[in-house]
Amino acid sequence: MTFSDDELDRYARHIVLPQLGGVGQQRLKAARVAVVGAGGIGSAAIPALAGAGVGQLTIVDGDTVDLSNLQRQPLFRTADIGRSKAELGAAFVEQRNPHVVVRAIAEQIDPANAEELLAGHDLILDGTDNFATRLLVSDCAVKLGIPLLSAAAQQFQGQVALFRAKPCYRCFVGDAFDADDCDSCAELGVLGALTGTVGNFAALIAIRAIVGIEPDAAGTLHLFDAARLAWRPMRLTADPACRSCG
Ligand SMILES: [Zn+2]
């Protein structure tokens, strides 16, 4: 895999990094990442991954832009209200980096289509806003053997974790939330810039994971408290009785 002059200039600040270099940039170009959810977290993660030169991006989101999304979703403009988030996200990526092959899936992910939509990716970044979808995406990631980067934000709290099969997201949250499909942001609120902080942090972990920068982030939950302005890492343990990875 070689780089054009445009790519060499575009990624110059990456290639010069000893931890990344030309080899790391090639790994980014070879990577296929699915982003589930083009909301607040996706709005930060998608531009970061596209800019970094991830070769293939799939954006899965069945929603359209609502006026109340604009407080925290900088991928979208006021004029975009009513339009497909996945398609707007893909159009943004094409403008941001023409070297990225981007695919928009303007469908809600559900048990019937999840496996087919997620298969063939090297990493899944989940930025959806409810437990039911997050558990579905996690179960699917475990089944397909694809690493999952799960990111969430609510009120003043954010959390990001990379899961490689075991422990999985279900080990962490348990089985109680499979039926919980409420929109937690709508109910409880979320600080606008927090979703961007969390989404960008998730993109950072994604880039590290794709390049292979040590230490591997898997198995640690990163909690961000926007009230105290502090990140806190928390070690996750596998549940031997987990019905997904156990
Ligand atoms: Zn598990």
Boltz pocket constraint, residues with backbone or C-beta under 6 A from the ligand:
constraints:
  - pocket:
      binder: B
      contacts: [[A, 165], [A, 166], [A, 167], [A, 168], [A, 169], [A, 170], [A, 171], [A, 172], [A, 238], [A, 239], [A, 242], [A, 243], [A, 244], [A, 245], [A, 246]]
      max_distance: 6.0
